[in-house]
Amino acid sequence: MNAPDPSLDRLERSLGRLLQAGVFTAAACLALGLVAFMAIGQSRFSTVTLTLGLIVLMATPIMRVVVSLVAYVRMRDWFFVMTTVTVFVLLIVTVTLAWRRAAGA
Amino acid sequence: MSLLLVAGVVVAGAVAGGLGSLLGIGGGVFLVPFLNVGLGVPFEIARGVSLMTVIATSSAVSAGSAGRNTINLRLGMVLEVASTMGGLVAAYTVERLSKGRLSLIFAIVTAVIAILMVTRLEKRNVLSADADTGALGGRYYEDESGREVAYRVRRLPVALLASLLAGAVSGTLGIGGGILKVPVLNAWCGVPLRAAAATSALMIGVTAAASVPLFYARGQVDPTLAAAAVLGVLAGSRAGFWFGGRARAKWLKLLMAAVLAAVSLLYFSKAFA
């Protein structure tokens, strides 16, 4: 545990790229949708791009957990596999409750 | 919805994001009252919109600091068990809180944050690079000393409790909650301030992701306002980061603590109105 951990370092960098891509994609969609909304008012295009942007934004941290999980499985670091699975399950509970709420409304 | 409101939200987001990055905290604690009191947006919409900006800030800040080893991925994941649980429970139960109770909680939390902002202490907590860091500790290159430093995490239950509380506050009020757990990690749990801040910045995104989908499904995240706020915050925090390098922000810290104290009083009066 005391040697610098190259696999953890690599994970940190790939998570950084994932978060960068997520926030960039979300911001681009939100900017497009917002400009469309300001220019021509509510339209199918603005609704779709804004929704997409918000979903990408919310999904980015969840993807971060998924990528971490895969990395800890590869490292055979079972304590952190369990920890990451727990966080993932909690996120899935939220998304499921939200989905049911949206479908029921 | 008027274009003026959308423009107002962009500006509010930019100011909140700029102040947040200048002060080294997220901008949520400023954004929620800007939207709620300043622009008359209902509290539950302000909360949903603000949580979206919390995710954006978390992703952007963490992407920027990745590769410096200041983010403690392992400690972060362990604490995220507690913080996501807090966020989920808060989002699920917050509808049962009355408006007055919610205002009271916001008033108390802003008062606590105002105090934390001016009294922030910094413990170095670093060990020499060859020290045993344990399973959750970390090591990183420290620019100031030009050396690699190591640290060991102590009192994990305290850190878990602080994360649970910060997660619950985040889901209840729509702020990131980093300022509530960073001082605990630094003062009691052996984590150097830089590592605590970087780890917390990573954590607040997934914490918000545990609550905001529920608000989204309830129609409490107005897509247009959320887009305006997210873009404003991203631009503002980038600008703040750029200015932050040149200005020592001590007077700003005092000023904003005073603003938060005023916000706190305002919400206290709302709570008892």
Interface residues (C-beta under 8 A of the other chain):
Chain A: M1 N2 P4 L8 D9 L11 E12 R13 L15 G16 R17 L19 Q20 G22 V23 A26 A27 L30 A31 G33 L34 F37 M38 S46 T47 L50 T51 G53 L54 L57 M58 T60 P61 I62 R64 V65 S68 F79 F80 T83 T84 T86 V87 L90 L91 V93 T94 V95 L97 A98 W99 R101 A102 A105
Chain B: L3 V6 M52 I55 A56 S58 S59 A60 S62 A63 G64 S65 A66 G67 N69 I71 L73 R74 M77 V78 E80 V81 T84 M85 G87 L88 A91 Y92 D130 D132 T133 G134 A135 R139 G205 V206 A208 A209 A210 S211 V212 P213 L214 Y216 A217 R218 G219 V221 P223 T224 A226 A227 A228 V230 L231 L234
